[in-house]
Amino acid sequence: MLQIELNAGSNWQREFDWQSLCEKAVKAAVNKTPFAELDQQGFTVEVSIKLSDNDEVQHLNASYRGKDKPTNVLSFPQIQQDLLATLANTDDGEALLGDIILAQELCDDEARDKSIAFASHVSHLIVHGTLHLLGYDHQDEAEAMVMEELEARTLATLGIDNPYAEDTLNR
């Protein structure tokens, strides 16, 4: 069973159901991968999500990635990719897949620049972050194409347009 632990900062709209959005995005992403069975296991697989601000994300980005600037989403996997398939053998009843943190101001600016709904952009970034927790990356063109295709297929199940459609045409 997938469990989402959410911590939303005060700068995030309180009237929106971020818990539900995050749960749907994480589950949709997991279910489009070879790790779909994680949502059906008899133990808990936890994803921790923090909806934060540019300052905190910039600090983490500088500390862990050596990049002293904010970014829209950071992911911190807690399970090595080669061990993900062995999660079914866990004996303690739970496993922390990893942490995802978003920067509200940057996410808001990006959504506005792309003329998309803020919630849709956040869903995309949660999907993106979840795929990183599952070992996907975009360090080279081939990896990026695989990850973008997986993101697009996942977002389609959530009723969200392909965010890479224009970029794909320009390649």
C-alpha positions as CSV (number, residue, x, y, z in Angstrom):
1,M,0.0,0.0,0.0
2,L,1.3,3.4,-0.9
3,Q,1.1,6.1,1.8
4,I,1.7,9.8,1.3
5,E,3.0,11.9,4.2
6,L,2.3,15.5,3.3
7,N,3.7,18.6,4.9
8,A,2.3,21.8,3.2
9,G,3.9,25.1,4.1
10,S,1.7,28.1,4.9
11,N,2.4,29.6,1.5
12,W,0.4,26.9,-0.2
13,Q,-3.3,27.5,-0.8
14,R,-5.2,26.0,2.2
15,E,-8.5,25.6,0.3
16,F,-7.0,23.1,-2.1
17,D,-6.8,19.4,-1.3
18,W,-3.1,18.9,-1.8
19,Q,-3.2,15.5,0.0
20,S,-5.5,14.0,-2.6
21,L,-3.6,15.6,-5.5
22,C,-0.3,14.1,-4.2
23,E,-1.8,10.7,-3.6
24,K,-3.3,10.5,-7.1
25,A,0.0,11.7,-8.7
26,V,2.2,9.3,-6.8
27,K,-0.1,6.3,-7.4
28,A,-0.5,7.1,-11.1
29,A,3.3,7.4,-11.5
30,V,4.0,4.1,-9.6
31,N,1.3,2.3,-11.6
32,K,2.9,3.2,-14.9
33,T,6.2,1.6,-14.0
34,P,7.4,-2.0,-13.5
35,F,6.9,-1.3,-9.7
36,A,3.1,-1.0,-9.9
37,E,2.8,-3.9,-7.4
38,L,4.1,-1.6,-4.7
39,D,0.6,-0.3,-4.4
40,Q,-0.8,-3.8,-3.9
41,Q,1.6,-5.1,-1.3
42,G,0.6,-6.0,2.3
43,F,3.1,-3.5,3.7
44,T,3.3,0.3,3.6
45,V,5.5,2.1,1.1
46,E,5.8,5.7,2.1
47,V,6.5,8.8,0.1
48,S,7.1,12.0,2.0
49,I,6.2,15.2,0.2
50,K,7.0,18.7,1.4
51,L,5.3,21.7,-0.3
52,S,7.8,24.4,0.6
53,D,9.3,27.6,-0.7
54,N,12.2,28.8,-2.9
55,D,14.4,29.5,0.1
56,E,14.3,26.0,1.6
57,V,14.6,24.3,-1.8
58,Q,17.6,26.6,-2.7
59,H,19.3,25.6,0.6
60,L,18.7,21.9,-0.1
61,N,19.8,22.2,-3.7
62,A,23.0,23.9,-2.6
63,S,23.7,21.4,0.1
64,Y,23.0,18.2,-1.8
65,R,23.6,19.1,-5.4
66,G,26.0,22.0,-5.2
67,K,23.6,24.3,-7.1
68,D,23.0,27.5,-5.2
69,K,19.6,28.3,-6.7
70,P,16.0,27.1,-6.3
71,T,14.6,24.4,-8.5
72,N,11.0,23.4,-8.9
73,V,11.3,19.9,-7.4
74,L,13.9,17.9,-5.6
75,S,13.7,14.1,-5.0
76,F,15.7,12.2,-2.4
77,P,15.4,8.4,-3.0
78,Q,15.8,6.3,0.1
79,I,16.0,2.9,-1.6
80,Q,18.6,2.0,-4.2
81,Q,17.1,1.3,-7.6
82,D,18.5,-2.3,-7.7
83,L,16.8,-3.0,-4.3
84,L,13.3,-1.8,-5.4
85,A,12.3,-5.1,-6.7
86,T,13.1,-6.8,-3.4
87,L,10.7,-4.6,-1.4
88,A,8.2,-7.4,-1.4
89,N,10.6,-9.2,0.9
90,T,10.5,-6.5,3.6
91,D,9.8,-7.8,7.0
92,D,9.2,-4.6,9.0
93,G,5.9,-3.7,7.4
94,E,7.0,-0.5,5.9
95,A,9.6,1.1,3.6
96,L,10.3,4.8,2.9
97,L,10.6,5.2,-0.8
98,G,11.9,8.7,-0.5
99,D,11.3,12.4,-0.1
100,I,10.0,15.0,-2.6
101,I,10.1,18.8,-2.0
102,L,8.6,21.5,-4.2
103,A,9.3,25.3,-4.2
104,Q,6.0,27.1,-4.3
105,E,7.1,30.4,-5.9
106,L,9.0,28.8,-8.7
107,C,6.2,26.3,-9.4
108,D,3.7,29.1,-9.5
109,D,5.9,31.2,-11.9
110,E,6.4,28.2,-14.2
111,A,2.7,27.4,-14.3
112,R,1.9,31.0,-15.1
113,D,4.6,31.2,-17.8
114,K,3.3,28.0,-19.4
115,S,-0.4,29.1,-19.1
116,I,-1.3,25.9,-17.2
117,A,-3.2,25.4,-14.0
118,F,-1.0,25.5,-10.9
119,A,-2.5,22.2,-9.6
120,S,-1.7,20.5,-13.0
121,H,1.9,21.7,-12.8
122,V,2.2,20.5,-9.3
123,S,0.8,17.1,-10.3
124,H,3.4,16.9,-13.1
125,L,6.2,17.7,-10.6
126,I,5.0,15.1,-8.1
127,V,4.9,12.5,-11.0
128,H,8.4,13.6,-12.0
129,G,9.7,13.4,-8.4
130,T,8.1,10.0,-7.9
131,L,9.8,8.6,-11.0
132,H,13.1,9.8,-9.7
133,L,12.4,7.9,-6.4
134,L,11.9,4.8,-8.6
135,G,15.3,5.2,-10.3
136,Y,14.3,7.1,-13.5
137,D,16.6,10.0,-14.5
138,H,17.2,12.5,-17.3
139,Q,21.0,12.8,-17.3
140,D,21.2,12.1,-21.1
141,E,18.9,12.4,-24.1
142,A,17.9,8.8,-24.1
143,E,17.0,8.8,-20.4
144,A,15.2,12.1,-20.8
145,M,13.1,10.7,-23.6
146,V,12.1,7.6,-21.6
147,M,11.2,9.7,-18.5
148,E,9.3,12.3,-20.5
149,E,7.2,9.6,-22.3
150,L,6.4,7.9,-18.9
151,E,5.5,11.3,-17.4
152,A,3.2,12.1,-20.4
153,R,1.5,8.7,-20.2
154,T,1.0,9.1,-16.4
155,L,-0.3,12.6,-16.7
156,A,-2.8,11.5,-19.4
157,T,-4.4,9.1,-16.8
158,L,-4.8,12.2,-14.6
159,G,-6.4,14.2,-17.4
160,I,-3.4,16.5,-17.8
161,D,-2.0,17.4,-21.2
162,N,1.5,16.3,-22.2
163,P,3.8,19.1,-20.9
164,Y,6.5,18.1,-23.4
165,A,4.3,18.1,-26.6
166,E,5.9,21.4,-27.9
167,D,9.4,20.4,-26.8
168,T,9.1,17.1,-28.6
169,L,8.2,18.8,-31.8
170,N,11.2,21.0,-31.6
171,R,13.8,18.2,-31.2
